[in-house]
Amino acid sequence: MIETTWHRWKNSYGGMKDTDVKRLKELKAERRKFKIAVAELSVDRATGKAKALGKGLALKPRAQRGRAVTPAVESLRDMCL
């Protein structure tokens, strides 16, 4: 084993038990999945807003959006949220 690899491992996992290291790796993998999901949702949301603005639809600030709307407008609201 290369000495730098040993020191990197020791700094990361030095005082942990095997179960702690395994749990840490699981949490890192879960966090990676969540970050990907958030990125995809952000892109979907930005795309929806761009489509709405491209159609000439003005988006109101969130506080000014009404709740009593027709079903056709409801789907547009979901796209803009």
C-alpha positions in Angstrom: 0.0 0.0 0.0 1.3 3.4 -0.9 2.0 5.6 2.2 -0.2 8.5 1.0 -3.1 6.1 0.5 -2.6 4.9 4.1 -2.5 8.4 5.5 -5.6 9.4 3.5 -7.5 6.3 4.8 -6.3 6.9 8.4 -7.5 10.6 8.3 -10.9 9.6 7.0 -11.6 6.4 8.9 -8.9 6.1 11.6 -11.0 5.9 14.8 -14.1 4.3 13.4 -15.3 0.7 13.7 -16.1 -1.4 10.7 -19.8 -0.8 11.1 -19.3 2.9 11.3 -17.3 2.9 8.1 -19.9 0.9 6.3 -22.7 3.2 7.5 -20.7 6.3 6.4 -20.3 4.8 3.0 -24.0 4.1 2.8 -24.9 7.6 3.8 -22.5 9.0 1.2 -24.2 6.9 -1.5 -27.6 8.0 -0.3 -26.6 11.6 -0.3 -25.2 11.2 -3.9 -28.6 9.9 -5.0 -30.5 12.7 -3.4 -28.2 15.3 -5.0 -28.9 13.8 -8.4 -32.6 13.8 -7.7 -32.6 17.4 -6.7 -30.6 18.4 -9.7 -33.0 16.6 -12.0 -36.0 18.3 -10.3 -34.3 21.7 -10.6 -33.8 21.2 -14.3 -37.4 20.0 -14.8 -38.6 23.1 -12.9 -36.4 25.5 -14.9 -37.5 23.9 -18.1 -41.2 24.2 -17.1 -40.7 27.9 -16.3 -38.9 28.5 -19.6 -41.7 26.8 -21.5 -44.3 28.9 -19.7 -42.4 32.1 -20.3 -41.9 31.1 -24.0 -45.6 30.9 -24.4 -46.0 34.4 -23.2 -47.4 33.4 -19.8 -46.4 35.7 -16.9 -45.6 34.0 -13.7 -46.8 35.7 -10.5 -44.7 35.6 -7.3 -45.6 32.6 -5.1 -47.3 34.8 -2.5 -49.6 36.3 -5.2 -50.7 33.1 -6.8 -54.4 32.4 -6.3 -56.0 29.1 -5.3 -59.3 29.3 -7.0 -58.5 28.4 -10.6 -59.8 26.1 -13.4 -58.3 22.7 -13.9 -56.5 23.8 -17.1 -54.7 26.6 -15.2 -54.0 24.2 -12.3 -51.7 22.1 -14.5 -49.8 25.3 -15.5 -49.5 26.2 -11.8 -48.0 22.8 -11.1 -45.5 23.3 -13.9 -44.5 26.6 -12.5 -44.0 25.7 -8.8 
